[in-house]
């Protein structure tokens, strides 16, 4: 007998197949279009800047420097690394006609081992600005004249080849693709050797914990009786790195690498010892890995530290565009985003330090502690709405609270601190919402099992709920940070500058000092509004930098999420 | 003395509560509400020391609720309110000012679904001990090993102590949860359908374990399996619609129950 349901089934199947085909084709098509679009975009930006390089003519004499400028480049430094003079200093003699009388001025130029000095010489009607100048090894050196007559430059003494006396130098290729130092730069290490070795040590430890070879393990067997010695050597090296490389970020990261290595190696040795006491083969990693206390955790922290220090211990590459060059208003191709890069890092850092603890705390309070009263519901609604407030409004808020003096204003001025605080406030609602979501998704069974062994509420939150919610909280926080990293609008209001020729001083708003700062999006914004084409290329380069920074941050988020997810779901 | 609900004559909670051994916990006249819905009606239950007390009854009859009241796990549910007293020796568990940490330390709990912490096997067992006492590494090693051995899982995990507890199979996870509970050496272990998510082999292992644990601990177990209750328990309470219909020695309940309702439930002729 033919069943009615069979007819239905057949019709249904046809429709289902049709929908299936339409759906997947549509998806594939839109995905394809998206990918094409992205490729074209990347091609448009990347090819001229990175692959082909760009050539350009730099025009002398802009409106306010009417006559000419000179670029002088030395191949040989005049001092060695200890600052001792090699040969004679270069002496330049400038001569020009000053309404009938000939004026002469000589300048002694010393090239030091410092890397980032810049002092340009200005010639105007009253004479030359300086008689002696120190310039860095890798930086070019400019003489700008605002006279209406030509200035002759020649080298009076000093090592040859001396100077390239061209008024209009040509730039052969784009800045990013040139001038990259690997490990050693001009006979000097890019970073302190100890920090580099620390970095390599951490690479070794990550390899050891992920897939060690039996040969390495049997070599380590010899260390089994000297665990304390190994540990204290590594701690000693950490202290040594700090002492020798100075208390810079790089040195702290180096010390971190040593300490993390000490933990990794120590845990491995303990695991080996445990296996040995059970009479098992210690060189078999399959077995050993079960015996290493919190191997996953150590591995995660090591990997994160590794990613971080790769950014800051420039072991592999040193890109002058990012870390050495300031903006040069006359020469787009010789410009860099040093001040914007460090400005971004500082603003992000301050925003993170300010917003994360407060927001995560607020989320924990709202989710775990607060009774569901009308007040908490109101607060919840406000926070949710705040996440959708346009960023420019946060800029106005920052202007009123942090920048301005008087009333409720803290009077920090248009400084890094004010910008960081503003951005932090902007990130807060996003982090609160993401963290709440993460906390809510922690299963009740986990809470119950924790209460079941006699935890207090704080212990449950600290030891079980927070670690389980961590992936969500971290992902949310990092995404919030990515969002504020790309924001320009609030900082325009807060007062980021278009041209900053020094490193930002993070605490200038409080302690006084140079308050000016800029960040990468602002720099991009100002560069794109310049009429000259070359600036647009620079803006493209800065955009790529921003995208790479975002990609790096998101990868950290992915690493974190994967780690925690593996812990929860395996 | 009895009430007719949905065509069923439901007797009030029984007052015939005789046990042979020493009394460990006494529940008296417990009424409990979730919001406005009453879930327990004047339930009383004595729990004998070093014995296994089983609670049986159809779904929704309040077995788990009763069990969760003993270590005040119900406090986690904001809308839950109760009246009545539960005493353990001199301690009044239901007292507002009762020290919940001490209470849950001495009354451990094993849940329906295995819920190990997302930590290593070692830390799962060691966590509670670390929390309440400050053991040295060696002491903790010893406690972890002993607890895992008592929970009959040591042989399976001895060489992977630092693997995640969640990476074990369901039956192993449940025994790990038991090990976690007995590591802090409670007096009483509450088990809320510990075998409902397990296969017959794992169930057999847990049942064997329960009989073993009886020597050192007082065990209260909620179960849906008549045969399990008959196999492992010394006393059985039959609950229905929030009432303790009958409580007695297990042999008595399963051979000649006083109530007709109990008779019908254990023989499967119900509803």
Interface residues (C-beta under 8 A of the other chain):
Chain A: X271 X275 X278 X280 X287 X290 X291 X292 X293 X294 X295 X296 X371 X372 X443 X444 X445 X446 X447 X448 X449 X450 X451 X452 X453 X454 X455 X456 X459 X463 X464 X467 X468 X567 X568 X569 X570
Chain B: X71 X73 X76 X78 X100 X101 X102 X103 X104 X105 X108 X109 X111 X113 X115 X116 X117 X118 X120 X122 X127 X128 X131 X132 X158 X159 X160 X161 X162 X163 X164 X166 X167 X177 X180 X181 X184
